[in-house]
Amino acid sequence: MGYVVRPLTYNLSYQGDTRDQEDPSRLFIVAPLVLGYLILDDLSPARYALTRLPHSLANHPLSQALFSLLSVTWYRRHPSVYQRSQELADVVSAPTFFSQPLATFVRTLNEKFIYEFRERTFALIARAYTSVPLPLLQTYLGSLPVNQILSAAQQKGWSYDAANQVLNPLRPHLRGPGDCNFLLSWMGNEAQQDFAPVVPSQASTLSSFDVVADGTADLESIL
C-alpha cells in the first residue's frame, strides 16, 4: 500500500507547484485521494490533502462536501456520516457538475466508503456491547431497513431476540477491561467536541487503493 500511496501524495504536491493553483482539474486527483483515505479510515492524510487546496477550490461544492464528510467521520457522528455521504452524492449527481467521469468515480468510492464504515461499526459494536437494541443499531448504521440489518447481523453470527428487539453480537476476544472501556467510549462520543481517536480498520486491503489509483489514471487520461 505504501508504494501506491506515496506516488499519489507526491503527485498531488507536485501538481500544486507546477500548475495553475486554481485549476479545477486538481479535484480529479484530490477527490479520489480523499475518499481513498476515508475508505481506509486514514483520516489525517485525507485532511492534509483537502487543506492544501487553494481558496477557490476549497470553496468548490465538491470540496465542501468532502470537508463535511471528513469532519463528521473524524468526530464519529454516525448519523451525520450517512447524511453527508448522501449530500456528496447529490453534489456529483447534479446536471451541472463539471465532469461526469469524475462524478461516476466519486459515487463509486463514496458507496465503498459507506460499506467499509458500516463494517467497521459492526465490528466495534460487537466488541463494545453484549447486546444492543435494534433502534440503537439502526442509528449507528444509517437507518438501514430492519431486514438488511438482521440479514447482515445473522451473517456475522449475531443472535436476535425478536420479542425485545435486541441483538446479541458474537463478541471477538478482548485483550482486557481497558480495551472494552475504550471501545464503549469510542462508540458513545457522538456529541463530544474533542477529536475522536482514529481506529485503523483491520479489514481494509490493498484493493481499496488499487481502485483509487486505477480510477485516477483513467480520469487523468481524459483531461
C-alpha positions as CSV (number, residue, x, y, z in Angstrom):
1,M,0.0,0.0,0.0
2,G,2.9,2.4,0.8
3,Y,4.1,2.1,-2.8
4,V,0.7,3.3,-4.1
5,V,0.0,6.0,-1.5
6,R,3.4,7.7,-1.9
7,P,3.2,8.4,-5.6
8,L,-0.4,9.7,-5.3
9,T,0.6,12.0,-2.4
10,Y,3.7,13.2,-4.3
11,N,1.7,13.9,-7.5
12,L,-0.7,16.0,-5.5
13,S,2.1,18.1,-4.1
14,Y,3.9,18.3,-7.4
15,Q,0.9,19.5,-9.4
16,G,0.2,22.1,-6.8
17,D,3.7,23.6,-7.5
18,T,3.7,23.4,-11.3
19,R,0.2,24.0,-12.5
20,D,-2.3,26.8,-12.0
21,Q,-3.3,26.7,-8.4
22,E,-6.9,27.4,-9.4
23,D,-7.2,24.7,-12.0
24,P,-10.3,22.6,-11.2
25,S,-8.6,19.5,-12.7
26,R,-6.8,19.2,-9.3
27,L,-10.1,17.8,-8.0
28,F,-9.6,14.8,-10.3
29,I,-6.7,13.9,-8.0
30,V,-7.8,15.2,-4.7
31,A,-11.4,13.9,-4.5
32,P,-10.4,10.2,-5.2
33,L,-7.4,10.5,-2.9
34,V,-9.5,11.8,0.0
35,L,-12.2,9.2,-0.5
36,G,-9.5,6.5,-0.7
37,Y,-8.1,7.6,2.6
38,L,-11.6,7.7,4.1
39,I,-12.2,4.1,2.9
40,L,-9.1,3.1,4.7
41,D,-10.1,5.1,7.8
42,D,-6.8,7.0,7.5
43,L,-8.2,10.5,8.2
44,S,-5.1,12.7,8.8
45,P,-3.8,12.3,5.2
46,A,-7.3,13.0,3.9
47,R,-7.5,16.2,5.9
48,Y,-4.0,17.2,4.7
49,A,-5.0,16.7,1.1
50,L,-8.0,18.9,1.5
51,T,-6.3,21.7,3.4
52,R,-3.7,22.0,0.6
53,L,-6.3,23.2,-1.8
54,P,-6.2,26.9,-2.7
55,H,-9.1,29.0,-1.5
56,S,-11.1,29.0,-4.7
57,L,-11.0,25.2,-5.0
58,A,-11.6,24.7,-1.3
59,N,-14.9,26.6,-1.8
60,H,-15.9,24.3,-4.7
61,P,-19.1,22.3,-3.8
62,L,-17.3,19.0,-4.2
63,S,-14.5,20.1,-1.8
64,Q,-17.0,21.4,0.7
65,A,-18.9,18.1,0.6
66,L,-15.7,16.2,1.2
67,F,-14.7,18.6,4.0
68,S,-18.1,17.9,5.7
69,L,-17.9,14.2,5.2
70,L,-14.4,14.1,6.7
71,S,-15.4,16.2,9.6
72,V,-18.3,14.0,10.8
73,T,-16.2,10.9,10.2
74,W,-13.4,12.3,12.3
75,Y,-15.8,13.0,15.2
76,R,-17.6,9.7,14.7
77,R,-21.0,11.3,14.4
78,H,-22.5,8.2,12.9
79,P,-26.0,9.5,11.8
80,S,-24.3,12.6,10.2
81,V,-21.8,10.5,8.3
82,Y,-24.6,9.0,6.2
83,Q,-26.3,12.3,5.7
84,R,-23.0,13.9,4.5
85,S,-22.4,11.0,2.2
86,Q,-25.7,11.5,0.6
87,E,-25.0,15.2,0.2
88,L,-21.8,14.3,-1.6
89,A,-23.7,12.0,-3.9
90,D,-26.2,14.8,-4.6
91,V,-23.4,17.2,-5.5
92,V,-21.8,15.0,-8.1
93,S,-25.2,13.9,-9.4
94,A,-26.3,17.5,-10.2
95,P,-26.7,18.0,-14.0
96,T,-24.3,21.0,-13.8
97,F,-21.4,19.0,-12.3
98,F,-18.4,19.7,-14.4
99,S,-17.2,16.1,-15.1
100,Q,-19.4,13.0,-15.5
101,P,-16.5,10.6,-15.3
102,L,-15.4,12.1,-12.1
103,A,-18.9,12.1,-10.8
104,T,-19.2,8.4,-11.5
105,F,-15.9,7.6,-9.8
106,V,-16.8,9.7,-6.7
107,R,-20.1,7.9,-6.4
108,T,-18.4,4.5,-6.6
109,L,-15.8,5.5,-3.9
110,N,-18.5,7.0,-1.8
111,E,-20.5,3.8,-1.8
112,K,-17.4,1.8,-0.9
113,F,-16.7,4.2,2.0
114,I,-20.1,3.8,3.4
115,Y,-19.8,0.0,3.1
116,E,-16.5,0.0,4.9
117,F,-17.7,2.4,7.6
118,R,-20.7,0.2,8.4
119,E,-18.4,-2.9,8.5
120,R,-16.1,-1.1,11.0
121,T,-19.1,0.0,13.0
122,F,-20.5,-3.6,13.1
123,A,-17.1,-4.8,14.4
124,L,-16.8,-2.1,17.0
125,I,-20.3,-2.7,18.3
126,A,-19.6,-6.4,18.6
127,R,-16.5,-5.6,20.8
128,A,-18.3,-3.0,22.9
129,Y,-21.7,-4.4,23.6
130,T,-23.0,-7.8,24.8
131,S,-26.4,-6.8,23.5
132,V,-27.7,-3.8,21.5
133,P,-31.3,-2.6,20.9
134,L,-32.3,-2.7,17.2
135,P,-33.2,1.1,17.1
136,L,-29.8,2.0,18.5
137,L,-28.0,-0.2,16.0
138,Q,-30.1,1.5,13.2
139,T,-28.7,4.8,14.4
140,Y,-25.1,3.6,14.1
141,L,-25.8,2.0,10.7
142,G,-27.6,4.9,9.0
143,S,-31.2,3.7,9.4
144,L,-30.9,0.7,7.2
145,P,-34.1,-1.3,6.7
146,V,-34.6,-3.8,9.5
147,N,-34.4,-6.8,7.2
148,Q,-31.0,-5.7,5.9
149,I,-29.6,-5.2,9.4
150,L,-30.9,-8.6,10.6
151,S,-29.5,-10.3,7.5
152,A,-26.1,-8.7,7.9
153,A,-26.1,-9.5,11.7
154,Q,-27.0,-13.1,11.0
155,Q,-24.2,-13.5,8.6
156,K,-21.8,-12.2,11.3
157,G,-23.2,-14.8,13.8
158,W,-25.3,-12.4,15.9
159,S,-28.5,-13.7,17.5
160,Y,-31.7,-11.7,17.6
161,D,-34.4,-11.5,20.3
162,A,-37.4,-10.6,18.3
163,A,-39.7,-10.2,21.3
164,N,-37.4,-7.5,22.8
165,Q,-35.9,-6.2,19.6
166,V,-32.4,-6.8,20.9
167,L,-29.4,-8.2,19.0
168,N,-26.6,-10.1,20.7
169,P,-23.3,-9.8,18.9
170,L,-20.8,-12.6,18.5
171,R,-18.1,-11.0,20.5
172,P,-14.4,-11.3,19.5
173,H,-11.7,-11.8,22.0
174,L,-10.9,-8.7,24.1
175,R,-7.5,-8.1,25.4
176,G,-8.7,-6.7,28.8
177,P,-11.1,-4.2,30.5
178,G,-9.2,-1.3,29.1
179,D,-9.9,-2.5,25.5
180,C,-13.7,-2.7,26.2
181,N,-13.8,0.6,28.1
182,F,-12.0,2.4,25.2
183,L,-14.5,0.9,22.7
184,L,-17.5,1.9,24.8
185,S,-16.2,5.4,25.0
186,W,-15.4,5.5,21.2
187,M,-18.9,4.4,20.3
188,G,-20.6,6.8,22.7
189,N,-18.8,10.1,21.7
190,E,-21.4,11.3,19.2
191,A,-21.8,14.7,20.9
192,Q,-18.2,15.3,22.0
193,Q,-16.3,18.2,20.6
194,D,-12.9,16.8,21.1
195,F,-11.2,14.9,18.3
196,A,-12.2,11.2,18.3
197,P,-9.5,8.6,18.2
198,V,-9.0,7.1,14.7
199,V,-9.1,3.3,14.8
200,P,-7.5,1.7,11.8
201,S,-9.5,-0.9,10.0
202,Q,-8.1,-4.4,10.1
203,A,-10.4,-5.4,7.2
204,S,-9.0,-2.9,4.7
205,T,-7.0,-4.2,1.9
206,L,-4.8,-3.0,-1.0
207,S,-7.8,-3.3,-3.3
208,S,-9.2,0.0,-2.0
209,F,-6.2,2.0,-3.1
210,D,-5.9,-0.1,-6.3
211,V,-9.3,1.1,-7.2
212,V,-8.3,4.7,-6.5
213,A,-5.1,4.5,-8.4
214,D,-6.7,2.9,-11.4
215,G,-9.6,5.2,-11.5
216,T,-7.4,8.3,-11.1
217,A,-5.3,7.1,-14.0
218,D,-8.4,6.8,-16.1
219,L,-9.6,10.3,-15.2
220,E,-6.2,11.8,-16.0
221,S,-6.3,10.2,-19.5
222,I,-9.4,12.3,-20.4
223,L,-8.1,15.6,-19.2
